[in-house]
Amino acid sequence: MVLRWKSTKESQASHTASGRPDSAKKTWDPGASALWILKRRAVWIVGLLLTTAVSIHGGENNGLWTLKDCLDLALKQSPLIRSSGLEVQAAQASLRASKGALFPRIDLNGLTMKENQPVPYVPAQSARIPAQFSDEFYSWGLYLRLPLYEGGRLVKQVEISKMEIEIQSSREKLTLQDVVANVTNTFNKLLQLKQLRGAQEQTVAALEGQVNNTALLVKTGRTANVELLRIDVQLASEKQNLIRTVEAISRAKDALAFFMGLNKEELKDIDGALKADEGISGDDIDGLLKSRPDVAVAVKRVEQGRLKVAAASGRRYPSLSLVGDYGNRAGAAFNDRTEIWEVGLVASINLFDGGIISSEIEREKVLLKKAEEELRLTELKARLEVDSALSARREAEARLHVARRAVAQAEEGSRIEGLKYKTGAGTVTDTLLAQSARNLAEANYVQALYDYNTAIVEFKKATGTIEVK
């Protein structure tokens, strides 16, 4: 039962109104208290539902996804990013294992044996203390081994594992930047296709209106039927282009959902506009290339290769370990149980192994040369990608300048030919050609705008300067 206390003033007021004495200083009202709690819980549940609804997909506005929304979700649940994170965790586990090899190792061993004849399970200790014989015996013990010197192999293995963590972390950064670049480019492609679809829909609507007008003119005998056929052909062509664009939008949504780690049905419409207000600089390319994650990975692979060569060479040196054993041995039915212990140093050096160690050293040297060549290839590829991105940006910037003027000119030409056709001073052929020129100019402008933004993203990716938050 929930109790609700009333204040003295509330108690006095209630007693006065009911004609009862106000001698009681405090009272409780179980019914009102339960109702109050239910109201509070209802308000809390409604608030929680509203907060959850608003917080889903963070910046989603009226069902539209912005580029920031897509990037935020991709960084949270992209399978590619999660897989890279697991690689880092695996490398960290390998480092712990490498460090563990430097510490003592203790094993608990147990043994039970049955022989066809009695054997000494405890050796003779003196002439008066003979050996203990039994055809079955049992033993248990703790075995200790502490490596003291292994030719530097264990220490080198720890360094190799640390280097592997750095490599996997750089690979994770590379994956993050790849995902950001792919999401951004795909998102921009969707914006381009949506803008192109809007222009094509306007063209189809205008042609449909022109078909109706021309059909009336044909009925009244003011124009030939061939002009109506020409417009129909142009309308069918524009509808086909519109269908092609719609299907391209569907495929781009599939790709965007893939990079975000979503199903296509979960991805709603997007919101944004292509702009050409961001520039890039080609200065200090050498410094920028060093920040590329794949270049950093290649550099660390070379360093790791040198460590592996040194670790393999360490197998030629002697190894020294501290060993110890403590336990008990007993014969049949656990008779004559004896405590046994031993401790000592074990040294070993390989004299002949059929060339196994030499082959392993040679293998690591070859892999080191391969890593050095891959580093050189990665640096050349990085510089090529930077130069290509700069070239694509310059080309797109020039096409943007021309495309803007072409769109303005094509729109004016289409407007003039439309007016001429309505007044009878022009032909339907000239009108259709003007509309086609306007459509082509708009498509070229949107394509140039998309290429410009793509070149910006590719330059950032090539220089390792994509922002990942």
Sequence and secondary structure as in RCSB ss.txt:
>XXXX:A:sequence
MVLRWKSTKESQASHTASGRPDSAKKTWDPGASALWILKRRAVWIVGLLLTTAVSIHGGENNGLWTLKDCLDLAL
KQSPLIRSSGLEVQAAQASLRASKGALFPRIDLNGLTMKENQPVPYVPAQSARIPAQFSDEFYSWGLYLRLPLYE
GGRLVKQVEISKMEIEIQSSREKLTLQDVVANVTNTFNKLLQLKQLRGAQEQTVAALEGQVNNTALLVKTGRTAN
VELLRIDVQLASEKQNLIRTVEAISRAKDALAFFMGLNKEELKDIDGALKADEGISGDDIDGLLKSRPDVAVAVK
RVEQGRLKVAAASGRRYPSLSLVGDYGNRAGAAFNDRTEIWEVGLVASINLFDGGIISSEIEREKVLLKKAEEEL
RLTELKARLEVDSALSARREAEARLHVARRAVAQAEEGSRIEGLKYKTGAGTVTDTLLAQSARNLAEANYVQALY
DYNTAIVEFKKATGTIEVK
>XXXX:A:secstr
    B  HHHHHHHHHHHT     S  B HHHHHHHHHHHHHHHHHHHHHHHHHHTTTT BTTBB HHHHHHHHH
HH HHHHHHHHHHHHHHHHHHHHHHTTS EEEEEEEEEEEEEEEEEE   SSSS  EEEEEEEEEEEEEEEEEE 
TTHHHHHHHHHHHHHHHHHHHHHHHHHHHHHHHHHHHHHHHHHHHHHHHHHHHHHHHHHHHHHHHHHHHTTSS H
HHHHHHHHHHHHHHHHHHHHHHHHHHHHHHHHHHHT  GGG   B            S HHHHHTT HHHHHHHH
HHHHHHHHHHHHHGGGS EEEEEEEEEEEE GGGTT EEEEEEEEEEE  S  TTHHHHHHHHHHHHHHHHHHHH
HHHHHHHHHHHHHHHHHHHHHHHHHHHHHHHHHHHHHHHHHHHHHHHHTSS HHHHHHHHHHHHHHHHHHHHHHH
HHHHHHHHHHHHHT     
